[in-house]
């Protein structure tokens, strides 16, 4: 599949996340095998060594216990080379004292970025020296059955709110277990709402007062 063909088949919520094999900072990755039986966050960044991207990648590393607690496999990606990723990981350890204990995929050919619709529009002017579009700040939350559950896009000037991404993960995992929905600004331990599709008789049985 060419980049143009992949972009025409942009992913939507509920689609099966495409599998891929790629080189990463931790060696070759088979995505399905990497996340087997787990949730995953697949997230892209525009470029190595930029201030916001560096801070984000370090934060994902700092949150390793939070991902583990939720059975989440984290996987980063950009269009930079493998050598660039490895140097950036070394710099993050030296400067910030953070171990990047998750893989970062090198996708200079943009095959995975196109497959997942992670590429910026050329209209923004966010391109590399060859004129190819860069990856945006995207986040794909994918469940243990390899279904795309959440897609988020951020501009390059806005760092992601990973507290919100953890909150979304908590909501997804809770609402998969119970027929409930979470209200605005919900956090673990807050009240939830009975899902509107649940009829009164079923609600009375599921949630007795």
Backbone as CSV, one residue per row, in Angstrom:
resi,resn,N_x,N_y,N_z,CA_x,CA_y,CA_z,C_x,C_y,C_z
1,UNK,0.844,-1.193,0.000,0.000,0.000,0.000,0.884,1.249,0.000
2,UNK,0.603,2.198,-0.921,1.369,3.432,-0.976,0.905,4.385,0.120
3,UNK,1.693,5.448,0.333,1.309,6.439,1.336,-0.043,7.055,0.988
4,UNK,-0.261,7.399,-0.286,-1.540,8.007,-0.673,-2.702,7.054,-0.442
5,UNK,-2.506,5.784,-0.757,-3.562,4.792,-0.534,-3.854,4.635,0.948
6,UNK,-2.811,4.626,1.762,-2.998,4.466,3.206,-3.772,5.637,3.785
7,UNK,-3.460,6.847,3.345,-4.147,8.029,3.861,-5.627,7.997,3.507
8,UNK,-5.969,7.478,2.339,-7.381,7.392,1.947,-8.144,6.407,2.822
9,UNK,-7.441,5.504,3.481,-8.084,4.512,4.331,-7.805,4.842,5.801
10,UNK,-8.062,6.092,6.172,-7.780,6.542,7.535,-8.554,5.714,8.547
11,UNK,-7.911,5.439,9.667,-8.531,4.632,10.711,-9.629,5.408,11.421
12,UNK,-10.626,4.672,11.889,-11.714,5.229,12.674,-11.861,4.415,13.949
13,UNK,-12.549,4.988,14.929,-12.801,4.250,16.159,-13.570,2.980,15.843
14,UNK,-13.155,1.878,16.433,-13.794,0.595,16.181,-13.120,-0.226,15.103
15,UNK,-12.199,0.385,14.349,-11.454,-0.367,13.332,-10.407,-1.262,13.996
16,UNK,-10.021,-2.294,13.277,-8.904,-3.119,13.728,-7.606,-2.358,13.459
17,UNK,-6.778,-2.232,14.465,-5.485,-1.567,14.295,-4.586,-2.436,13.424
18,UNK,-4.030,-1.898,12.354,-3.174,-2.710,11.485,-1.919,-3.190,12.217
19,UNK,-1.539,-4.413,11.936,-0.277,-4.904,12.475,0.874,-4.386,11.610
20,UNK,2.044,-4.340,12.169,3.224,-3.943,11.408,4.467,-4.502,12.078
21,UNK,5.514,-4.622,11.285,6.839,-4.952,11.793,7.748,-3.780,11.468
22,UNK,8.590,-3.425,12.428,9.443,-2.257,12.228,10.664,-2.340,13.123
23,UNK,11.673,-1.563,12.758,12.849,-1.432,13.606,12.578,-0.369,14.671
24,UNK,12.995,-0.672,15.882,12.797,0.263,16.984,14.071,0.357,17.815
25,UNK,14.055,1.257,18.762,15.203,1.421,19.655,15.467,0.181,20.494
26,UNK,14.488,-0.723,20.567,14.646,-1.970,21.329,14.741,-3.187,20.416
27,UNK,15.006,-2.959,19.125,15.086,-4.063,18.176,13.851,-4.134,17.299
28,UNK,13.734,-5.224,16.540,12.587,-5.363,15.640,11.313,-5.585,16.445
29,UNK,10.257,-4.903,16.018,8.962,-4.965,16.695,7.928,-5.580,15.765
30,UNK,7.211,-6.575,16.256,5.960,-7.023,15.649,4.873,-6.480,16.564
31,UNK,4.078,-5.544,16.080,3.182,-4.802,16.964,2.225,-5.710,17.730
32,UNK,1.587,-6.651,17.042,0.646,-7.545,17.724,1.343,-8.380,18.793
33,UNK,2.533,-8.849,18.494,3.263,-9.637,19.490,3.714,-8.754,20.657
34,UNK,4.097,-7.544,20.347,4.559,-6.603,21.365,3.474,-6.319,22.401
35,UNK,2.233,-6.177,21.936,1.142,-5.810,22.835,0.232,-6.987,23.177
36,UNK,0.605,-8.173,22.841,-0.260,-9.341,22.978,-0.907,-9.407,24.359
37,UNK,-2.253,-9.425,24.363,-3.000,-9.525,25.610,-3.074,-8.242,26.410
38,UNK,-2.544,-7.141,25.869,-2.506,-5.878,26.609,-3.208,-4.763,25.838
39,UNK,-3.491,-3.698,26.555,-3.815,-2.432,25.920,-2.503,-1.834,25.397
40,UNK,-2.625,-0.868,24.497,-1.426,-0.194,23.992,-1.713,1.271,23.735
41,UNK,-0.698,2.101,23.947,-0.727,3.458,23.404,0.381,3.529,22.360
42,UNK,-0.022,3.823,21.146,0.911,4.060,20.051,0.886,5.561,19.806
43,UNK,2.010,6.226,20.022,2.002,7.688,19.923,3.181,8.165,19.078
44,UNK,2.922,9.161,18.262,3.961,9.703,17.381,4.371,11.093,17.850
45,UNK,5.605,11.461,17.508,6.074,12.814,17.796,6.722,13.384,16.538
46,UNK,6.708,14.721,16.371,7.206,15.322,15.135,8.693,15.133,14.879
47,UNK,9.527,15.205,15.925,10.954,15.100,15.654,11.790,14.935,16.907
48,UNK,12.843,14.147,16.792,13.771,13.956,17.905,14.490,15.268,18.245
49,UNK,14.876,15.388,19.513,15.699,16.483,20.034,14.974,17.827,20.125
50,UNK,13.686,17.883,19.775,12.942,19.124,19.967,12.464,19.179,21.418
51,UNK,12.305,20.377,21.987,12.032,20.480,23.428,10.759,19.775,23.887
52,UNK,9.653,19.993,23.177,8.389,19.395,23.615,8.427,17.879,23.454
53,UNK,8.933,17.409,22.327,9.009,15.962,22.093,9.888,15.288,23.143
54,UNK,11.018,15.901,23.446,11.922,15.328,24.439,11.244,15.234,25.800
55,UNK,10.521,16.297,26.186,9.821,16.295,27.471,8.728,15.230,27.501
56,UNK,8.017,15.067,26.387,6.956,14.054,26.333,7.526,12.645,26.460
57,UNK,8.565,12.368,25.704,9.154,11.031,25.733,9.690,10.696,27.121
58,UNK,10.277,11.686,27.778,10.758,11.470,29.144,9.592,11.210,30.090
59,UNK,8.497,11.940,29.920,7.338,11.757,30.798,6.732,10.369,30.645
60,UNK,6.631,9.885,29.411,6.111,8.526,29.205,6.990,7.515,29.934
61,UNK,8.293,7.743,29.924,9.191,6.869,30.678,8.958,6.952,32.176
62,UNK,8.742,8.172,32.687,8.476,8.354,34.115,7.179,7.671,34.547
63,UNK,6.242,7.547,33.618,4.935,6.962,33.928,4.913,5.441,33.764
64,UNK,6.065,4.816,33.686,6.117,3.375,33.401,5.289,2.550,34.387
65,UNK,5.310,2.917,35.665,4.531,2.155,36.650,3.031,2.319,36.431
66,UNK,2.629,3.503,35.954,1.204,3.730,35.668,0.752,2.886,34.480
67,UNK,1.598,2.769,33.461,1.251,1.911,32.319,1.174,0.454,32.763
68,UNK,2.153,0.025,33.546,2.177,-1.366,34.011,0.938,-1.690,34.842
69,UNK,0.536,-0.768,35.696,-0.626,-0.974,36.563,-1.896,-1.194,35.748
70,UNK,-1.957,-0.587,34.578,-3.130,-0.685,33.711,-2.938,-1.708,32.593
71,UNK,-1.845,-2.444,32.623,-1.529,-3.450,31.592,-1.477,-2.816,30.206
72,UNK,-0.739,-1.720,30.124,-0.610,-0.958,28.883,0.820,-1.047,28.368
73,UNK,0.964,-1.359,27.083,2.265,-1.339,26.410,2.401,-0.010,25.669
74,UNK,3.459,0.740,25.958,3.689,2.034,25.316,4.673,1.870,24.161
75,UNK,4.359,2.545,23.043,5.221,2.467,21.861,5.243,3.824,21.176
76,UNK,6.430,4.433,21.088,6.582,5.707,20.407,6.963,5.518,18.943
77,UNK,6.849,6.598,18.173,7.183,6.543,16.740,7.449,7.946,16.223
78,UNK,8.436,8.064,15.352,8.598,9.265,14.540,9.285,8.868,13.242
79,UNK,9.451,9.843,12.358,10.081,9.583,11.059,11.600,9.692,11.117
80,UNK,12.148,9.839,12.304,13.598,9.902,12.460,14.222,8.515,12.324
81,UNK,15.530,8.498,12.195,16.250,7.237,12.030,16.452,6.544,13.373
82,UNK,16.826,5.290,13.300,17.095,4.509,14.505,18.257,5.110,15.289
83,UNK,19.288,5.528,14.592,20.440,6.136,15.264,20.035,7.420,15.985
84,UNK,19.157,8.198,15.359,18.666,9.418,16.003,17.927,9.090,17.296
85,UNK,17.062,8.073,17.240,16.330,7.661,18.447,17.290,7.256,19.563
86,UNK,18.273,6.459,19.210,19.203,5.962,20.233,19.998,7.103,20.868
87,UNK,20.391,8.068,20.059,21.120,9.210,20.606,20.222,10.048,21.507
88,UNK,18.963,10.223,21.086,18.039,11.003,21.911,17.769,10.309,23.247
89,UNK,17.601,8.993,23.211,17.377,8.226,24.442,18.563,8.386,25.392
90,UNK,19.772,8.360,24.826,20.975,8.554,25.646,21.007,9.961,26.238
91,UNK,20.599,10.953,25.454,20.577,12.332,25.942,19.552,12.506,27.057
92,UNK,18.381,11.881,26.909,17.344,11.987,27.945,17.841,11.387,29.254
93,UNK,18.550,10.276,29.155,19.107,9.662,30.361,20.154,10.572,30.998
94,UNK,21.022,11.141,30.160,22.105,11.978,30.687,21.585,13.290,31.264
95,UNK,20.650,13.929,30.556,20.206,15.273,30.948,19.080,15.228,31.975
96,UNK,18.113,14.335,31.765,16.942,14.290,32.636,16.975,13.145,33.641
97,UNK,17.916,12.218,33.469,17.997,11.093,34.391,16.845,10.119,34.276
98,UNK,16.219,10.071,33.098,15.054,9.204,32.878,15.430,8.080,31.922
99,UNK,15.109,6.859,32.305,15.331,5.699,31.443,14.126,5.538,30.525
100,UNK,14.356,5.521,29.226,13.288,5.253,28.261,13.196,3.739,28.118
101,UNK,12.271,3.146,28.852,12.171,1.684,28.909,11.063,1.149,28.016
102,UNK,10.717,1.906,26.992,9.751,1.463,25.990,10.367,1.717,24.616
103,UNK,9.947,0.985,23.590,10.550,1.155,22.263,10.046,2.413,21.554
104,UNK,10.894,2.966,20.717,10.510,4.052,19.813,10.803,3.582,18.394
105,UNK,9.773,3.533,17.576,9.886,3.018,16.210,10.516,4.069,15.299
106,UNK,11.436,3.631,14.457,12.012,4.472,13.407,11.228,4.224,12.117
107,UNK,10.597,5.280,11.601,9.744,5.147,10.415,10.107,6.206,9.373
108,UNK,11.383,6.247,8.929,11.783,7.282,7.975,11.067,7.181,6.635
109,UNK,10.609,5.977,6.285,9.867,5.811,5.026,8.399,6.208,5.167
110,UNK,7.954,6.415,6.416,6.595,6.866,6.718,5.515,5.833,6.394
111,UNK,5.890,4.593,6.291,4.905,3.557,5.956,3.906,3.350,7.087
112,UNK,4.385,3.313,8.327,3.481,3.132,9.468,2.724,4.425,9.743
113,UNK,3.412,5.550,9.654,2.759,6.843,9.874,1.609,7.049,8.901
114,UNK,1.786,6.643,7.644,0.710,6.755,6.662,-0.412,5.770,6.970
115,UNK,-0.046,4.559,7.356,-1.028,3.530,7.683,-1.957,3.978,8.809
116,UNK,-1.378,4.699,9.776,-2.145,5.155,10.936,-2.590,6.619,10.819
117,UNK,-2.397,7.221,9.657,-2.820,8.606,9.421,-2.213,9.556,10.453
118,UNK,-0.912,9.439,10.658,-0.198,10.274,11.630,0.483,11.474,10.991
119,UNK,0.439,11.587,9.679,1.222,12.611,8.989,0.501,13.952,8.948
120,UNK,1.271,15.016,9.118,0.735,16.367,9.041,0.385,16.700,7.593
121,UNK,-0.499,17.672,7.426,-0.819,18.157,6.088,0.341,18.990,5.556
122,UNK,0.636,18.832,4.281,1.707,19.644,3.684,1.360,21.130,3.739
123,UNK,0.059,21.441,3.871,-0.368,22.837,3.910,0.192,23.570,5.123
124,UNK,0.527,22.834,6.167,1.068,23.467,7.374,2.525,23.866,7.202
125,UNK,3.182,23.298,6.191,4.602,23.569,5.993,5.504,22.776,6.904
126,UNK,4.926,21.836,7.676,5.724,21.017,8.603,6.279,19.812,7.834
127,UNK,7.379,20.037,7.137,7.979,18.998,6.302,9.470,18.902,6.619
128,UNK,10.071,17.776,6.196,11.510,17.621,6.404,12.279,18.224,5.227
129,UNK,13.588,18.005,5.200,14.428,18.604,4.162,14.093,18.101,2.768
130,UNK,13.506,16.890,2.692,13.116,16.332,1.399,11.704,16.757,0.988
131,UNK,11.020,17.505,1.849,9.671,17.956,1.542,8.579,16.996,1.972
132,UNK,8.939,15.950,2.723,7.945,14.991,3.192,7.333,15.471,4.503
133,UNK,6.017,15.266,4.694,5.376,15.730,5.927,5.891,14.985,7.150
134,UNK,5.913,15.701,8.273,6.321,15.111,9.538,5.119,14.477,10.238
135,UNK,5.390,13.666,11.224,4.312,13.115,12.035,3.818,14.178,13.017
136,UNK,2.508,14.172,13.254,1.922,15.052,14.260,2.031,14.378,15.627
137,UNK,1.545,15.051,16.659,1.459,14.417,17.980,0.153,13.627,18.044
138,UNK,0.205,12.392,17.617,-0.991,11.546,17.635,-0.894,10.530,18.759
139,UNK,-2.063,10.087,19.217,-2.151,9.021,20.213,-3.239,8.058,19.771
140,UNK,-2.903,6.784,19.703,-3.878,5.731,19.427,-3.925,4.814,20.643
141,UNK,-5.104,4.697,21.239,-5.300,3.737,22.322,-5.971,2.512,21.717
142,UNK,-5.333,1.370,21.887,-5.752,0.129,21.230,-5.956,-0.926,22.301
143,UNK,-7.087,-1.625,22.232,-7.430,-2.556,23.310,-6.786,-3.930,23.104
144,UNK,-6.957,-4.856,24.043,-6.313,-6.169,23.916,-6.754,-6.974,22.697
145,UNK,-7.908,-6.611,22.116,-8.383,-7.280,20.905,-7.943,-6.559,19.636
146,UNK,-7.029,-5.613,19.783,-6.452,-4.852,18.659,-7.460,-3.928,17.983
147,UNK,-8.449,-3.464,18.744,-9.434,-2.517,18.242,-9.026,-1.107,18.650
148,UNK,-9.106,-0.179,17.689,-8.803,1.223,17.974,-9.944,1.812,18.797
149,UNK,-9.626,2.286,19.987,-10.656,2.804,20.882,-10.633,4.327,21.008
150,UNK,-9.460,4.915,20.862,-9.320,6.373,20.985,-8.270,6.844,19.993
151,UNK,-8.539,7.993,19.353,-7.561,8.657,18.489,-7.500,10.119,18.910
152,UNK,-6.304,10.604,19.195,-6.102,11.998,19.582,-5.033,12.622,18.689
153,UNK,-5.241,13.881,18.314,-4.237,14.631,17.554,-3.960,15.966,18.251
154,UNK,-2.689,16.315,18.331,-2.276,17.589,18.910,-1.350,18.296,17.921
155,UNK,-1.381,19.634,17.880,-0.409,20.355,17.051,0.983,20.281,17.663
156,UNK,1.973,20.574,16.859,3.345,20.420,17.342,3.689,21.388,18.468
157,UNK,2.942,22.482,18.591,3.223,23.476,19.625,2.596,23.139,20.972
158,UNK,1.801,22.074,21.030,1.063,21.737,22.254,1.445,20.343,22.740
159,UNK,2.106,20.280,23.882,2.432,18.980,24.458,1.185,18.273,24.958
160,UNK,1.232,16.966,24.936,0.071,16.162,25.335,-0.128,16.137,26.847
161,UNK,-1.395,15.968,27.246,-1.739,15.831,28.661,-1.819,14.340,28.974
162,UNK,-0.751,13.781,29.500,-0.736,12.344,29.754,-1.557,11.960,30.978
163,UNK,-1.851,12.915,31.855,-2.822,12.640,32.914,-4.190,12.348,32.302
164,UNK,-4.532,13.099,31.264,-5.808,12.864,30.586,-5.803,11.523,29.852
165,UNK,-4.675,11.168,29.262,-4.590,9.878,28.574,-4.755,8.733,29.568
166,UNK,-4.170,8.865,30.750,-4.378,7.855,31.794,-5.836,7.828,32.234
167,UNK,-6.458,9.001,32.348,-7.875,9.074,32.727,-8.753,8.374,31.696
168,UNK,-8.457,8.603,30.421,-9.205,7.935,29.355,-9.037,6.425,29.461
169,UNK,-7.816,5.986,29.708,-7.565,4.554,29.847,-8.368,3.969,31.004
170,UNK,-8.416,4.678,32.126,-9.202,4.214,33.269,-10.679,4.108,32.907
171,UNK,-11.181,5.101,32.184,-12.587,5.090,31.776,-12.883,3.920,30.847
172,UNK,-12.026,3.703,29.870,-12.233,2.598,28.934,-12.254,1.253,29.653
173,UNK,-11.316,1.060,30.542,-11.231,-0.229,31.231,-12.420,-0.442,32.160
174,UNK,-12.882,0.625,32.811,-14.048,0.504,33.690,-15.317,0.229,32.894
175,UNK,-15.521,0.998,31.815,-16.762,0.862,31.056,-16.791,-0.397,30.204
176,UNK,-15.656,-1.025,29.994,-15.649,-2.345,29.365,-16.122,-3.420,30.341
177,UNK,-15.920,-3.185,31.620,-16.298,-4.165,32.640,-17.752,-4.024,33.079
178,UNK,-18.243,-2.792,33.098,-19.589,-2.521,33.610,-20.362,-1.665,32.615
179,UNK,-21.687,-1.752,32.663,-22.541,-0.991,31.749,-22.756,0.416,32.295
180,UNK,-21.678,1.168,32.304,-21.712,2.531,32.825,-20.989,3.463,31.860
181,UNK,-21.150,4.759,32.101,-20.428,5.795,31.365,-19.840,6.761,32.389
182,UNK,-18.758,7.415,32.017,-18.107,8.330,32.953,-18.406,9.777,32.562
183,UNK,-18.788,10.617,33.523,-19.135,12.014,33.236,-17.894,12.874,33.014
184,UNK,-18.090,14.163,32.675,-16.944,15.051,32.468,-16.050,15.127,33.707
185,UNK,-14.770,15.180,33.458,-13.759,15.332,34.518,-13.741,14.178,35.516
186,UNK,-14.323,13.055,35.130,-14.370,11.884,36.015,-12.965,11.384,36.317
187,UNK,-12.800,10.916,37.537,-11.568,10.262,37.968,-11.924,8.975,38.703
188,UNK,-10.970,8.065,38.795,-11.172,6.826,39.544,-11.688,7.158,40.944
189,UNK,-12.783,6.483,41.336,-13.391,6.718,42.642,-14.586,7.638,42.595
190,UNK,-14.734,8.416,41.497,-15.900,9.290,41.352,-17.128,8.479,40.945
191,UNK,-18.307,9.089,41.120,-19.546,8.453,40.691,-19.557,8.290,39.173
192,UNK,-20.243,7.257,38.712,-20.411,7.016,37.281,-21.898,7.068,36.944
193,UNK,-22.199,7.008,35.667,-23.575,7.046,35.179,-23.936,5.699,34.577
194,UNK,-25.179,5.287,34.776,-25.651,4.071,34.116,-25.738,4.348,32.623
195,UNK,-25.251,3.423,31.825,-25.269,3.615,30.376,-26.708,3.792,29.899
196,UNK,-26.962,4.775,29.012,-28.341,5.050,28.576,-29.024,3.896,27.857
197,UNK,-28.259,2.946,27.334,-28.882,1.803,26.656,-29.428,0.769,27.636
198,UNK,-29.075,0.888,28.911,-29.539,-0.071,29.914,-30.970,0.270,30.314
199,UNK,-31.878,-0.700,30.164,-33.275,-0.496,30.537,-33.423,-0.498,32.056
200,UNK,-34.551,0.064,32.534,-34.737,0.235,33.980,-34.680,-1.090,34.732
201,UNK,-35.336,-2.110,34.199,-35.353,-3.402,34.894,-33.934,-3.965,35.025
202,UNK,-33.170,-3.847,33.948,-31.791,-4.331,33.990,-30.953,-3.484,34.943
203,UNK,-31.184,-2.172,34.914,-30.443,-1.284,35.808,-30.727,-1.608,37.270
204,UNK,-31.997,-1.888,37.591,-32.353,-2.233,38.972,-31.657,-3.512,39.417
205,UNK,-31.510,-4.459,38.473,-30.854,-5.727,38.806,-29.338,-5.560,38.930
206,UNK,-28.769,-4.752,38.031,-27.317,-4.572,38.036,-26.844,-3.663,39.167
207,UNK,-27.657,-2.663,39.460,-27.244,-1.655,40.441,-28.319,-1.469,41.505
208,UNK,-28.542,-2.488,42.338,-29.575,-2.372,43.380,-29.218,-1.277,44.384
209,UNK,-30.229,-0.602,44.867,-29.991,0.482,45.831,-29.886,-0.081,47.243
